[in-house]
Amino acid sequence: MLRYTEEIDESKRIIIVNVCGDVHSEDLASVGSKIRVRAYEEDYRILFDFRKAKIYVTLAEAYQWIPAYYDHIDQHLKFVRTAHLANEEDDIFFRFLEDTFRNRGSDLRMFRDVRSAVEWLESQDSDYII
């Protein structure tokens, strides 16, 4: 079962989402959409920390993620700058997800450490392509 906590870093305008437990696409889509909508509306960036989670999302589901879960809400959600922290076990999945999202115009990167992720999130202003 997916569990998560949220922290808000107002000075850096980052929503930090610590995810643990078993991650299945339906649960993650629900959580991800809610957080992405809030980040988009409030001009925040997102840091999802999956290092304590077990990923059960398939590569096929990852490939269809944006059209399946975000586009019907708002096509601009993919432009929310997002960093994923992943463990070594899930490296291939998150690298694939990064490539898939970036190929669809999303500003998403995968990292192994918090410092690098936060530095990248802060490195540019959140400019949404409209």
C-alpha positions as CSV (number, residue, x, y, z in Angstrom):
1,M,0.0,0.0,0.0
2,L,1.3,3.4,-1.0
3,R,1.9,5.9,1.8
4,Y,3.3,9.4,1.5
5,T,4.0,12.5,3.5
6,E,4.3,16.0,2.2
7,E,6.6,18.8,3.2
8,I,6.5,22.3,1.8
9,D,9.7,24.4,1.4
10,E,8.2,27.8,0.9
11,S,11.5,29.5,0.5
12,K,12.5,27.3,-2.4
13,R,8.9,26.8,-3.6
14,I,9.2,23.0,-3.6
15,I,6.7,20.4,-2.5
16,I,8.6,17.4,-1.2
17,V,6.7,14.1,-1.3
18,N,8.2,11.2,0.6
19,V,6.7,8.0,-0.8
20,C,7.0,4.5,0.8
21,G,5.3,1.2,0.5
22,D,4.0,-0.6,-2.6
23,V,3.5,1.8,-5.5
24,H,0.9,0.8,-8.1
25,S,-0.1,3.1,-11.0
26,E,-3.7,3.8,-9.8
27,D,-2.6,5.0,-6.4
28,L,0.4,6.9,-7.7
29,A,-1.7,8.6,-10.4
30,S,-4.2,9.8,-7.8
31,V,-1.5,11.2,-5.5
32,G,0.6,12.6,-8.3
33,S,-2.3,14.3,-10.1
34,K,-3.4,16.0,-6.9
35,I,0.1,17.3,-6.0
36,R,0.9,18.3,-9.6
37,V,-2.3,20.3,-9.8
38,R,-1.5,22.2,-6.6
39,A,2.1,22.8,-7.7
40,Y,0.9,24.1,-11.1
41,E,-1.6,26.4,-9.5
42,E,0.8,27.8,-6.9
43,D,3.9,27.8,-9.1
44,Y,5.8,25.2,-7.1
45,R,8.2,22.5,-8.1
46,I,8.0,18.9,-6.9
47,L,10.5,16.5,-5.4
48,F,9.1,12.9,-5.2
49,D,11.3,10.7,-3.0
50,F,10.8,7.1,-4.0
51,R,13.9,5.6,-2.3
52,K,11.8,3.8,0.3
53,A,9.1,2.6,-2.1
54,K,8.7,-0.6,-4.1
55,I,7.6,0.2,-7.6
56,Y,5.0,-2.0,-9.3
57,V,4.3,0.3,-12.3
58,T,5.2,-1.3,-15.6
59,L,7.2,0.3,-18.3
60,A,4.1,0.2,-20.6
61,E,2.1,2.1,-17.9
62,A,5.0,4.6,-17.5
63,Y,5.1,5.2,-21.3
64,Q,1.4,6.1,-21.3
65,W,1.4,8.1,-18.0
66,I,1.0,11.6,-19.3
67,P,-1.9,10.9,-21.7
68,A,-3.5,8.5,-19.3
69,Y,-3.4,10.4,-16.1
70,Y,-2.5,14.1,-16.7
71,D,-3.7,15.3,-20.1
72,H,-7.4,14.9,-19.3
73,I,-7.0,17.1,-16.2
74,D,-4.9,19.8,-17.7
75,Q,-2.3,19.4,-20.5
76,H,0.0,21.9,-18.7
77,L,0.5,19.6,-15.7
78,K,3.4,17.9,-17.5
79,F,5.3,21.2,-17.4
80,V,5.6,21.3,-13.6
81,R,9.3,20.9,-12.9
82,T,9.7,17.6,-11.1
83,A,12.6,15.6,-9.6
84,H,12.4,12.0,-8.7
85,L,14.7,10.4,-6.1
86,A,15.2,6.7,-6.8
87,N,17.1,3.8,-5.3
88,E,19.5,1.7,-7.4
89,E,17.0,-1.1,-7.7
90,D,14.5,1.1,-9.6
91,D,17.1,2.9,-11.7
92,I,16.1,1.5,-15.0
93,F,12.4,2.3,-14.4
94,F,13.1,5.9,-13.4
95,R,15.5,6.5,-16.3
96,F,12.8,5.2,-18.7
97,L,10.2,7.4,-17.0
98,E,12.5,10.4,-17.3
99,D,13.1,9.8,-21.0
100,T,9.4,9.2,-21.7
101,F,8.3,12.3,-19.8
102,R,11.0,14.5,-21.5
103,N,10.1,13.2,-24.9
104,R,6.6,14.4,-24.2
105,G,7.8,17.9,-23.3
106,S,7.9,17.4,-19.5
107,D,10.6,18.9,-17.3
108,L,11.4,15.8,-15.2
109,R,14.8,14.4,-14.0
110,M,15.9,11.4,-11.9
111,F,18.4,11.7,-9.1
112,R,20.0,9.6,-6.4
113,D,20.6,12.4,-3.8
114,V,18.5,15.2,-2.4
115,R,21.1,17.9,-2.8
116,S,21.5,17.4,-6.5
117,A,17.7,17.2,-7.0
118,V,17.1,20.4,-5.1
119,E,19.9,22.2,-6.9
120,W,18.4,21.2,-10.3
121,L,14.9,22.2,-9.2
122,E,16.2,25.7,-8.2
123,S,18.4,26.1,-11.3
124,Q,15.7,27.7,-13.4
125,D,12.5,29.6,-13.0
126,S,9.3,27.6,-13.5
127,D,8.3,28.7,-17.0
128,Y,5.4,26.7,-18.4
129,I,5.2,26.3,-22.1
130,I,1.7,27.3,-23.1
